[in-house]
Amino acid sequence: MNQFPVNDTDNCEKMVACFRDLKPEELTLISSGKTELTYLTGEILFKQGAFSTHVLLVMDGLVKVYLQTGRDKQLNLQLAKPGDFLAFASVFGETIHATSAMAVTDAQVCMIDKESMRKLLMNNAEFAMRITSRNFREERQLLAVIGNITYKQMRGKLASALLYLSGDDFSGQTVFPHLSRQDIANFASIATESAIKILKEFERDGIIALNGKEINILNRPGLEKIERLG
């Protein structure tokens, strides 16, 4: 983990659309309580159970958010991309991280003082609505994860994970080469061996194409049908 020089990139508020209409004094409030860091691939941004002191804004790279469910078991909940906020619950009084986060690629992150963010939300209703709208997408993803675990069979779970990781939210970004088969299995909440087997079945059926770690979706409607049938 490295801290950026102050004069290197000190405008994280310009990196996401929801900051674009802030007044100069509001930008000053955010800027006065932020630190910009870079995390190398595989580094932990925060750990489940640790104290939560800042809101994190991903400026560049990809970050895996996961729930540690056992000593060697985890459930991947979200793949955060540039413009996504992490640990936002700290603004509302949560003092402990409920999840962990790890850089899947080298990632640039802006750490924003939670009290500064709280003041901004309380004083600017329009900004608060934009933030709420962005965070709703994360809530929707968590509901999808719960639904997959509760109702779907393994093929449906994996189809859902592949659709999420290749969806419009990641348009223009390379995702799969940065994820191991275990990562993909953890997004689907199935064993790694099962994920590998089902991926080969999907390839045989012409739904996907495998090339090393890369996964190309060839038949998205077919994959959606598998997800729907569960």
C-alpha positions as CSV (number, residue, x, y, z in Angstrom):
1,M,0.0,0.0,0.0
2,N,1.4,3.4,-1.0
3,Q,0.2,6.9,-0.3
4,F,0.0,9.2,-3.3
5,P,2.0,12.4,-3.1
6,V,-0.3,15.3,-2.4
7,N,0.3,16.9,-5.8
8,D,0.0,13.7,-7.7
9,T,-3.8,13.1,-7.8
10,D,-5.6,15.1,-5.2
11,N,-9.0,15.4,-6.8
12,C,-10.8,12.2,-6.1
13,E,-14.0,14.1,-5.9
14,K,-13.7,14.7,-9.6
15,M,-13.5,10.9,-10.3
16,V,-17.2,10.1,-9.8
17,A,-20.2,11.8,-11.3
18,C,-22.1,12.2,-7.9
19,F,-19.5,14.8,-6.9
20,R,-19.8,16.9,-10.0
21,D,-22.4,19.5,-8.7
22,L,-20.9,20.1,-5.3
23,K,-20.3,23.7,-4.2
24,P,-16.7,24.8,-3.7
25,E,-17.1,24.8,0.1
26,E,-18.5,21.2,-0.1
27,L,-15.5,20.1,-2.2
28,T,-13.2,21.7,0.3
29,L,-15.0,19.8,3.1
30,I,-14.4,16.4,1.4
31,S,-10.8,17.3,0.3
32,S,-9.8,18.3,3.8
33,G,-10.6,14.9,5.2
34,K,-9.3,12.5,2.5
35,T,-6.2,10.4,1.8
36,E,-5.4,8.8,-1.5
37,L,-3.8,5.4,-1.6
38,T,-2.8,2.8,-4.1
39,Y,-3.1,-0.9,-3.2
40,L,-1.2,-3.6,-5.1
41,T,-3.0,-6.7,-6.4
42,G,-3.8,-9.0,-3.5
43,E,-3.5,-6.4,-0.8
44,I,-6.3,-6.1,1.8
45,L,-8.1,-2.8,1.9
46,F,-9.9,-3.6,5.1
47,K,-10.7,-6.8,7.1
48,Q,-14.0,-8.1,8.5
49,G,-14.2,-7.3,12.2
50,A,-11.7,-4.4,12.1
51,F,-12.6,-0.8,13.0
52,S,-14.2,1.2,10.2
53,T,-13.0,4.8,10.2
54,H,-13.4,6.0,6.5
55,V,-15.6,5.7,3.5
56,L,-13.6,4.4,0.5
57,L,-14.0,5.5,-3.1
58,V,-12.5,3.3,-5.7
59,M,-10.9,5.5,-8.3
60,D,-9.1,2.9,-10.5
61,G,-8.9,-0.9,-10.6
62,L,-11.1,-3.6,-9.2
63,V,-11.7,-4.6,-5.6
64,K,-13.3,-7.8,-4.4
65,V,-15.7,-7.5,-1.4
66,Y,-16.2,-10.7,0.5
67,L,-17.6,-12.3,3.6
68,Q,-15.3,-14.7,5.5
69,T,-17.5,-17.7,6.4
70,G,-14.8,-20.0,7.8
71,R,-11.1,-20.3,8.2
72,D,-10.6,-21.1,4.5
73,K,-14.0,-20.2,3.1
74,Q,-15.4,-17.0,1.8
75,L,-18.4,-15.7,-0.2
76,N,-17.7,-13.1,-2.8
77,L,-20.4,-10.4,-2.6
78,Q,-19.3,-7.7,-5.0
79,L,-16.7,-6.6,-7.4
80,A,-16.2,-2.9,-6.9
81,K,-15.1,-0.8,-9.8
82,P,-14.1,2.9,-10.3
83,G,-16.8,5.2,-8.9
84,D,-18.0,2.6,-6.3
85,F,-18.0,3.4,-2.5
86,L,-17.0,0.9,0.1
87,A,-17.6,0.8,3.9
88,F,-20.4,3.4,3.5
89,A,-22.2,2.0,6.5
90,S,-19.6,3.8,8.7
91,V,-21.4,7.1,7.9
92,F,-24.4,5.7,9.7
93,G,-22.7,4.7,12.8
94,E,-21.3,1.2,12.0
95,T,-17.9,1.1,13.6
96,I,-16.9,-2.4,12.5
97,H,-16.4,-3.7,9.0
98,A,-19.0,-6.4,8.2
99,T,-17.0,-7.6,5.2
100,S,-13.4,-7.7,3.9
101,A,-12.1,-6.1,0.7
102,M,-9.0,-7.1,-1.4
103,A,-7.5,-5.5,-4.5
104,V,-8.1,-7.8,-7.5
105,T,-5.9,-5.5,-9.6
106,D,-3.7,-2.6,-8.6
107,A,-6.3,-0.2,-7.3
108,Q,-6.3,3.5,-6.5
109,V,-8.6,4.4,-3.5
110,C,-9.6,7.6,-1.9
111,M,-10.3,7.3,1.8
112,I,-12.8,10.0,2.9
113,D,-13.4,10.9,6.5
114,K,-16.8,9.5,7.5
115,E,-17.7,12.6,9.5
116,S,-17.1,14.9,6.5
117,M,-19.2,12.6,4.3
118,R,-22.0,12.6,7.0
119,K,-22.1,16.4,7.1
120,L,-22.2,16.6,3.3
121,L,-25.1,14.1,3.2
122,M,-27.1,16.0,5.8
123,N,-26.6,19.4,4.2
124,N,-27.1,18.4,0.5
125,A,-30.2,16.4,-0.1
126,E,-29.6,16.1,-3.9
127,F,-26.2,14.7,-3.3
128,A,-27.6,12.3,-0.7
129,M,-30.1,11.0,-3.2
130,R,-27.4,10.4,-5.8
131,I,-25.4,8.4,-3.3
132,T,-28.4,6.4,-2.2
133,S,-29.1,5.6,-5.9
134,R,-25.6,4.3,-6.4
135,N,-25.6,2.2,-3.2
136,F,-29.0,0.7,-4.2
137,R,-27.1,-1.3,-6.9
138,E,-24.9,-2.9,-4.2
139,E,-28.0,-3.8,-2.2
140,R,-29.6,-5.4,-5.3
141,Q,-26.4,-7.5,-5.9
142,L,-26.5,-8.7,-2.2
143,L,-30.2,-9.7,-2.7
144,A,-29.2,-11.7,-5.8
145,V,-26.5,-13.5,-3.8
146,I,-29.0,-14.4,-1.1
147,G,-31.4,-15.7,-3.7
148,N,-28.7,-17.7,-5.4
149,I,-27.7,-19.4,-2.2
150,T,-31.2,-20.1,-1.1
151,Y,-33.0,-21.2,-4.3
152,K,-30.6,-22.1,-7.1
153,Q,-28.8,-25.3,-8.1
154,M,-25.1,-25.2,-8.9
155,R,-25.6,-24.5,-12.7
156,G,-27.9,-21.6,-11.9
157,K,-25.6,-20.2,-9.3
158,L,-22.6,-20.2,-11.7
159,A,-24.7,-18.8,-14.5
160,S,-25.8,-15.9,-12.2
161,A,-22.2,-15.2,-11.2
162,L,-21.0,-15.2,-14.9
163,L,-23.8,-12.8,-15.9
164,Y,-23.0,-10.5,-13.0
165,L,-19.2,-10.4,-13.8
166,S,-19.9,-9.8,-17.5
167,G,-22.7,-7.4,-17.1
168,D,-23.1,-3.8,-18.2
169,D,-21.6,-2.5,-15.0
170,F,-18.2,-3.8,-16.2
171,S,-18.6,-2.8,-19.8
172,G,-15.2,-1.9,-21.3
173,Q,-13.3,-3.5,-18.4
174,T,-11.4,-6.8,-18.4
175,V,-12.6,-8.8,-15.5
176,F,-12.2,-12.6,-15.9
177,P,-8.4,-12.6,-16.4
178,H,-8.0,-11.1,-12.9
179,L,-10.1,-13.7,-11.3
180,S,-9.1,-17.3,-10.4
181,R,-11.5,-20.2,-10.8
182,Q,-11.8,-20.1,-7.0
183,D,-12.8,-16.5,-7.1
184,I,-15.6,-17.3,-9.6
185,A,-16.7,-20.3,-7.5
186,N,-16.8,-18.0,-4.5
187,F,-19.1,-15.6,-6.4
188,A,-21.3,-18.5,-7.2
189,S,-21.1,-20.0,-3.7
190,I,-20.1,-23.4,-5.0
191,A,-16.9,-25.6,-4.7
192,T,-14.1,-24.7,-7.0
193,E,-14.1,-28.2,-8.5
194,S,-17.8,-27.9,-9.3
195,A,-17.2,-24.5,-11.0
196,I,-14.5,-25.9,-13.2
197,K,-16.7,-28.8,-14.2
198,I,-19.7,-26.7,-15.0
199,L,-17.6,-24.1,-16.9
200,K,-16.5,-27.0,-19.2
201,E,-20.1,-28.1,-19.6
202,F,-21.1,-24.5,-20.6
203,E,-18.2,-24.5,-23.1
204,R,-19.3,-27.8,-24.6
205,D,-22.8,-26.5,-25.0
206,G,-21.6,-23.4,-26.8
207,I,-22.6,-21.0,-24.1
208,I,-19.2,-19.7,-23.3
209,A,-15.6,-19.9,-24.7
210,L,-12.7,-20.6,-22.4
211,N,-9.2,-19.3,-23.2
212,G,-6.9,-19.6,-20.1
213,K,-8.5,-17.5,-17.4
214,E,-10.6,-15.5,-20.0
215,I,-14.3,-16.4,-20.3
216,N,-16.2,-15.1,-23.3
217,I,-20.0,-15.3,-23.2
218,L,-21.2,-16.6,-26.5
219,N,-24.9,-17.2,-25.8
220,R,-26.1,-14.8,-23.2
221,P,-29.8,-15.7,-23.6
222,G,-28.9,-19.3,-23.0
223,L,-27.0,-18.4,-19.8
224,E,-29.9,-16.2,-18.7
225,K,-32.2,-19.2,-19.2
226,I,-30.0,-21.4,-17.0
227,E,-30.0,-18.7,-14.3
228,R,-33.8,-18.3,-14.5
229,L,-34.4,-22.0,-14.3
230,G,-32.0,-22.3,-11.4
